[in-house]
């Protein structure tokens, strides 16, 4: 059954117009009055609904029953990432959402190519939130991961939540599988293409980020992020 995010109060018997994107999708699917869809608003569980009527540009549905199903990971994981360039960040947000990440923090770092500020940064944040929303619709999550505003690494470091780990190729780094054991909330910090600078790595360690490794091979930023998430979320 098609699933759509609907940022509205949902209750049995309520009639509402779907958001424009969801309405277009219903029309593309050629759903007819009486056919069912699934809605979620990020506040827990999902709602069954039926198409009530179709307009040229709007679709009205009637909400029926609530299903309390949740598909969140047992562990809260924050991914703090030096933004990779081009469409790789979009891809990373999509796949991290599918894997169950709780929070994504895009970072400006010394080796990062992508630089965002002002209105452009706000538009990118809104775009990445839409990417995460679409990924939740596809994968069955009923809660959206938080996609934070773009910020500088130095400003973020003291605010990291839970356990702290930074991916590193430095000698003495702990294997990620070992470092991520347990189920307590954790923040995983990953550099962009080229990794974190030596100074940034030192700054992270100074505020409690433990160096961890995924092995001897040098992975692309987005590959490393997904591998680390898979191990951290479990």
DABEL-V997603 format. One record per backbone hydrogen bond with DSSP energy under -1.0 kcal/mol. CO is the residue of the C=O (numbers start at 1). NH is the residue of the N-H. E is the energy in kcal/mol with one decimal. If there is no record, write none. Layout:
co=CO nh=NH e=E
co=CO nh=NH e=E
This chain:
co=2 nh=38 e=-2.9
co=4 nh=40 e=-1.7
co=6 nh=8 e=-2.3
co=11 nh=14 e=-2.1
co=14 nh=63 e=-3.1
co=16 nh=61 e=-2.6
co=19 nh=23 e=-2.8
co=20 nh=24 e=-2.4
co=21 nh=25 e=-1.9
co=22 nh=26 e=-2.5
co=23 nh=27 e=-2.1
co=24 nh=28 e=-2.5
co=25 nh=29 e=-2.3
co=26 nh=31 e=-1.9
co=32 nh=35 e=-2.5
co=35 nh=51 e=-2.8
co=37 nh=49 e=-2.3
co=38 nh=4 e=-2.2
co=39 nh=47 e=-3.5
co=40 nh=6 e=-2.7
co=46 nh=67 e=-3.6
co=47 nh=39 e=-3.1
co=48 nh=64 e=-3.3
co=49 nh=37 e=-2.5
co=50 nh=62 e=-2.5
co=51 nh=34 e=-2.8
co=53 nh=60 e=-2.5
co=58 nh=55 e=-3.6
co=59 nh=18 e=-2.7
co=60 nh=52 e=-3.1
co=60 nh=53 e=-1.8
co=61 nh=16 e=-2.1
co=62 nh=50 e=-2.2
co=63 nh=13 e=-2.8
co=65 nh=48 e=-3.2
co=67 nh=46 e=-2.9
co=76 nh=186 e=-2.0
co=77 nh=102 e=-2.2
co=77 nh=103 e=-1.5
co=78 nh=188 e=-3.0
co=79 nh=105 e=-3.0
co=80 nh=190 e=-2.6
co=81 nh=107 e=-2.8
co=85 nh=88 e=-1.5
co=87 nh=91 e=-2.1
co=88 nh=92 e=-2.4
co=89 nh=93 e=-2.6
co=90 nh=94 e=-2.3
co=91 nh=95 e=-2.5
co=92 nh=96 e=-2.8
co=93 nh=97 e=-2.0
co=94 nh=98 e=-2.0
co=95 nh=99 e=-2.1
co=96 nh=100 e=-1.1
co=96 nh=101 e=-2.4
co=102 nh=146 e=-2.2
co=103 nh=79 e=-3.1
co=104 nh=148 e=-2.8
co=105 nh=81 e=-2.2
co=106 nh=151 e=-1.9
co=107 nh=83 e=-1.7
co=108 nh=153 e=-1.8
co=109 nh=112 e=-1.1
co=118 nh=122 e=-1.9
co=119 nh=123 e=-2.5
co=120 nh=124 e=-2.1
co=121 nh=125 e=-2.3
co=122 nh=126 e=-2.3
co=123 nh=127 e=-2.4
co=124 nh=128 e=-2.8
co=125 nh=129 e=-2.3
co=126 nh=130 e=-1.8
co=127 nh=131 e=-2.0
co=128 nh=132 e=-2.4
co=129 nh=133 e=-2.4
co=130 nh=134 e=-2.4
co=131 nh=135 e=-2.1
co=132 nh=136 e=-2.2
co=133 nh=137 e=-2.2
co=134 nh=138 e=-1.8
co=135 nh=139 e=-2.7
co=136 nh=140 e=-1.8
co=146 nh=104 e=-3.0
co=151 nh=108 e=-2.2
co=152 nh=156 e=-1.7
co=153 nh=157 e=-2.4
co=156 nh=159 e=-2.3
co=157 nh=160 e=-1.3
co=163 nh=187 e=-3.1
co=164 nh=210 e=-2.3
co=165 nh=189 e=-3.0
co=166 nh=212 e=-2.5
co=170 nh=173 e=-1.5
co=174 nh=213 e=-2.2
co=175 nh=179 e=-2.6
co=176 nh=180 e=-2.7
co=178 nh=181 e=-1.2
co=185 nh=163 e=-2.6
co=186 nh=78 e=-2.6
co=187 nh=165 e=-2.3
co=188 nh=80 e=-2.7
co=189 nh=167 e=-2.4
co=190 nh=82 e=-2.6
co=192 nh=195 e=-2.8
co=197 nh=201 e=-2.6
co=198 nh=202 e=-2.0
co=199 nh=203 e=-2.3
co=200 nh=204 e=-2.4
co=201 nh=205 e=-2.2
co=202 nh=206 e=-2.1
co=204 nh=209 e=-2.3
co=205 nh=208 e=-1.8
co=210 nh=166 e=-2.5
co=211 nh=174 e=-2.3
co=212 nh=168 e=-3.0
co=213 nh=176 e=-2.8
co=220 nh=224 e=-3.0
co=221 nh=225 e=-2.2
co=222 nh=226 e=-1.9
co=223 nh=227 e=-2.4
co=224 nh=228 e=-2.6
co=225 nh=229 e=-2.5
co=226 nh=230 e=-2.3
co=227 nh=231 e=-1.7
co=228 nh=232 e=-2.8
co=229 nh=233 e=-3.1
co=230 nh=234 e=-1.6
